[in-house]
């Protein structure tokens, strides 16, 4: 059963791997993870790779990281921006000098007010985008939790 909040598109991952002519075990070895079973779980959608592994997958498979992500349905959100940058929530918090709890809260859409401009700028620098894109992502997350149907 596919995780409903998964960012990784299992079908896109499988397609990219087969186009490259790799088995699950070969891909696992090339990205430095143990065994093809893990790749199998990603392709089934029962688990997903960490952001840093997702970036390595894209490099080995010679595709953009965005190709391996589920199609956007409601625009970029902070979790997607962080994942595209290859960062865990902890890494983003550390690089942006913010608390992990704040990052997790914002990714969950619990955004009462946008963070100060300095915080937006630090997040933007960490995820390699603009402060405006981070503000849009936070607003998107806030909208999606208020109206789950978009």
N, C-alpha and C positions, 0 to 999 in steps of 0.2 A: 504494500500500500504506500503510495507516494505521500511524502510529508507535505501538508497543505501550504506551509510557509517557506518551502524550499525555493531558493534562488536559482539553483542549478537545473538546467533542462536536461533530463536524462536522455531523451531522444537525440538532442543535439550532440551530447557527449558521445553516445554510441556511434552516431553517424560520422563524427570527426575522427574517431578512433578507427573505424572500418575503412574510411577513405584513405587514412594513412597506412593501412595494411598491417595494423598492430593487433595482437591478441591482448586480452585484459592483463595477462601476466607480463607481457612485454612492456605495456604502458606503465604498469605499476613499477616495474624495475627502472624504467627511464625517469620517472618522477620521484623515485626514492621512497616508495611506500611498500609495505609488506604485502605481497601476494595479490593476485588478480581478484580475490574475493571482495576486496575493498572497492575496486573499480566496478565489479559486478553490482554491488549495493548502490553505488552512485548511479549506474545506468538503470537500475530498477527504481530509483527514486526513494529508496528506504533510508538512505543517509546521503549526506552531501559533503564534498571536500571542504576543508578549511580554506579561507580566502587565499593564503599563500600557496596552497596546493593547487587551487583553481588557476592561479596565474601560471604555475609551472605546467599544468595540463595544457593550457592555451599555447605556451611556448613550444612544448614538445609536439603538439598536434598542428602547429603552424596556423593557428587561427587567432582572431581577436578574442579577448576574454569575454566580451559581450556576446559572442556567438554561443558560448556555453551557458548563458543565463536564460532563464525563463523569459518569454516575451513580456515586455512592459504592458501592463493593463491600466495603470493609473499614474504613470510618470516615475521619475527617479525618486527614491527615498534615501534616507541617510544610510540604511543598511546596504543598499545596492551600491551607493557611492563608495562606501567603505570596502565592500567586497571587491569591486573593480580595482581598488587601489591595493588589494592583496593584504589588507589589514584585519586583524581580529578586533573586537570591540575594545579589549584591553590595550592593544597597541595604539589604536586611535586615541583612547583616553590619555595614554602616556605621552604621545606625540603632541597632542593639543593641550596638554596640561589641564585636563578636566577629569572629573571623577568618572569612574566606570558606570556608576549608578545613573549619572546624567546621560551618558551616551546610550545606555540601555533604555532609559525612560524615553528619550527622544526617538530612538528607533522603533519603539512600541507605539509611537504616535501621541504620547502623553506630553504634549507641548502646550503649556499655558500661554507663554510669551516667548518670542524668539530670544535666544541668548544675546548678550552684548556683541557689538561689532567685532571686538577683539577676539572673542571666542569663535565667532563665525570665521574670522580670518585664519585662526589657528587650525580649525577643522579643515577649512578649504585647502590650506597648505599641505596638510597631512594626506588628504585624499586627492590632491592634484587637480583642483578645480577652483572656481571662484566663490567668494563669499555669497554672491547672489544665488549661485546654484545650490549652495548649502541651505540658504534661507528657503529657497523653493522646495528643496527636499523635505525640510522640516515642516513647512506648510502643507505639503502633500501628505505627509504622514498624519498630520493633525486632521486634515480633511477626511482621509480614509478611515480613521477611527470613529469619526462622527457620523459618516455616511458610508457604511461598508459596501454599498452597491455603487459608489462613485457618484 
